[in-house]
Amino acid sequence: MKTRTKILLGLNNLFPAPTHPFNLQNEGKKSYAMWQYENGETTIELYLQGYSKEQMFKDKIVVDVGCGAAGKSLYYASLGAEKVYGLELLDKYREEAEALAEETGLSDKFEFVAGDSANMPFEDKFADTIIVNDAMEHVSEPEKTIKEMLRILKPGGRIFINFPPYYHPMGAHLTDAIYIPWVQMFFPDDVLIEGYKELVKDVPDGEDRVNFRISKDENGKEYFSYINKMTIKRFKKILKAMNIAPEYYSEVPLRGFLKPAAKLSFSKEMFVKMAVCVIKKD
């Protein structure tokens, strides 16, 4: 084990474990899907200053990109959507999603769709609303994903995007095991990979977690494949290159008193809690 990995593991013991759905599920407290469902309101709250729930969902065809176990998709269905399609790359979540749909009585308003966001299995002008909650930082091809969303969106429809930038305190997306804030700024990926593997090796779904987060490139080198390290700067650059002018855009600070730091160009990536963007198709 690398010396830096030992330091990482030692420091990790100094920080409290945040609530994480993977751990709640392992402890038998709550399924991932139910956790998503119960937290559905938080996935759209940052839009509600400018858009009502009725505008977003009432009688709409909705596509939820990167839905995971689709608890949030079902929450959107409960708000009066005509139908919600949860798009997820990993088909392993289908059973859990469909079970919760039955439990909540929303099966007729929901469909789990296994597919790639860069090549969506939907026809042109299909959806009224597209939700991209905590997913833009995960898609492997962001530009293609945005193009696909615009293709399947009806004229007048909207895409609602929110994501934590990579240099957010928990932007490494490893908080099921690594609790150190801004850890990705202090340790390189090879150390994070070794440390993460060590921390999850004895949990029941440890192997699944590793396979979910880590892949090997063509040279056999391990890397975090489940995130694309999306920053605010990169996201804005993508929109500019695609000639997209958001209808609404906001950068929400981690805390109110950190608002000045979240506005400075050299520190905003670290102190913005969420980038929020709404794109309307003409």
Secondary structure as UniProt FT lines:
FT   HELIX           3..12
FT   TURN            13..14
FT   HELIX           21..26
FT   TURN            27..28
FT   HELIX           32..38
FT   HELIX           40..43
FT   HELIX           45..47
FT   TURN            48..50
FT   HELIX           53..57
FT   TURN            58..59
FT   STRAND          61..65
FT   TURN            68..69
FT   HELIX           71..78
FT   TURN            79..80
FT   STRAND          83..88
FT   HELIX           91..93
FT   HELIX           94..104
FT   HELIX           107..109
FT   STRAND          110..114
FT   TURN            117..118
FT   TURN            124..125
FT   STRAND          127..133
FT   TURN            136..138
FT   HELIX           142..152
FT   STRAND          153..163
FT   TURN            166..167
FT   TURN            169..172
FT   TURN            175..177
FT   TURN            181..182
FT   HELIX           183..186
FT   HELIX           189..200
FT   TURN            201..202
FT   TURN            204..205
FT   HELIX           206..213
FT   STRAND          214..216
FT   TURN            218..219
FT   STRAND          222..224
FT   HELIX           232..241
FT   TURN            242..243
FT   STRAND          248..253
FT   HELIX           256..258
FT   HELIX           259..263
FT   TURN            265..267
FT   HELIX           268..271
FT   STRAND          272..280
//
